[in-house]
Amino acid sequence: MIETFVVRIEDMEDLAKKVVAILKDESTPDAKVLFLEGDLGTGKTTFTKELAHVLGIDKEEVHSPTFILKKEYKGNHVHFRKLIHVDAYRFDDKEEGNVLRLEDDIKDRQSIIAIEWPSKMHTPNPDMSLRFSVVNDDTREVTLLY
């Protein structure tokens, strides 16, 4: 299914709630994988902060892991207990992502793995892709593919 939304930055939490609702209804034995695509400054990390908030994680603790590549956060959501946030922006070669060992993380069905710049690394298949683009300073167009 493809859905497109025009979202103000301050309403990004509503989009995160929708994403979690869709993902929790998918019965797979593995972690849920989200691809977050879009240019710099389009809202990928802002969305991830709101996703964290929906999962019971302090969104002020969430920052783009551009230099550390992967961050894990513990949540208290009924279905999802962990958010794994990956930023592959700095990868020059798809093989560099192997160091993240996502094959271990994918085994945890109570995790959501949010990957920024997924085209820059080898990734598991996504359960959902979100494509972000700028409409204006405080509004984004987000297309969900699931």
N, C-alpha and C positions, 0 to 999 in steps of 0.2 A: 504494500500500500504506500502511496505517496501523499503526504499532506504538507501544505505550505502555510506558514503563519507569519504575520507581521507583528513583531513584538517590541514593545518599549523595554529598554534595559531594566527598568524597575519592575516589570511584569515577567521577567525571565523565570521567576520561581514557579509561576503557573505552568510554563512549558516543562520545567523539570518534573513537576507533579504528574503531568500527562505522560512523560517518558517513563517514569517509574511505574505508573499504572499499567502501561502497555507491557513493559518488561516483566512485571510480576505475574502476568497472565500467561507468559510463555513457559511451558513446562519442558525444560531441558535440564540435563544433569550437570551442566557446566555454568561457569560464570557468564554473565551477560556482557557482551562487548559492544561498546559504542564508538563509532568513528566520528570525530569532530573535525569537520573540514571547513576551510575558509581562509582568507588572507589574514595577515597580522591585523589585530585590532577589530576583528569582526564579532567577538563575543564568546569565543570558545571557552576561555578561562572563566569569564563571568558566568556562563551557563554552568560550568563545573562547580563553581562556588554554590550556586543555587541548588544543584543536584546534591551536593554535600549536605546542605541545610535540610533538604527533604529527607535525607537518610539519617538525620540526627547528629550531624557533625557541625562543629562551629565553623561557619563559612569564612570567618576572619583568619582561620588557620590554613586555609587553602590558598596556595600560590602556584603559579605555573612552574612545573619542575624542569624548566628549560636547561638549567645547568646540572641538575642532579638526575634528570631523565625520568625518574619514577618516584612517586610518593604514595604511601598507603595511609589511609585514614580509617579508624574504627568508628562505626556508627551503631545506632540502636533501632534501626527500622525493623519491622516485623519480618520482612522477606530478605533484606539485604543488610549484612553486618559490616561490610567493608567496601570502600571505594578505593580503587587503584587508578591513579592519574598519571598518564604517560605523555611526555612531550618529545616527539621525535624530530623537532625542527632542526636541531644541530647535526643530525646524521647526514653524512656524505654518501654512505653506502648502506644499502638495505641490510647487509650482514651485521652492521653495528648494533642493531636492535636485539641480536641474540643474547647479548650480555644481560638483558632485562629478565630473562628466563620466564617469559609469560606462560610457557607451557605448564609451569607449576601453578601459577595463579589461576589459570583457566579451569582447574579442577575444583575450585571452590564455588559451589552453586549459590552461595550467599554473598558473592562479590559482583560488583559492577566494575568493569575495566573501561575507562574513558581514555581514548587515544587521540591526542592532537597530532595532526600531520601524519596520518596513518600511511600515506603513500610513500613515506620515506623509510619504511621498514617492512620486514616480513611480519604479518599479523595473522591472528586467528580470524576466521570469518566473522563479520559483524552481525549482531542481532538487529542493529539499527545504525543508520548513518544520519548525521545531522549536518547540513550544509548551511553555513552562516554567510550572510552578505550585508553590507551596510546600506541602509536606506537614507539615514541622516545621522546626526550626532548621537541621538538617543533612541534610535529605532533600528531594528534589524529584521531582515527577512530570513526565516529559518525553514528549510525544507527537511522533513523527516521521511526517510525511506526505510520501511520495515516489512 
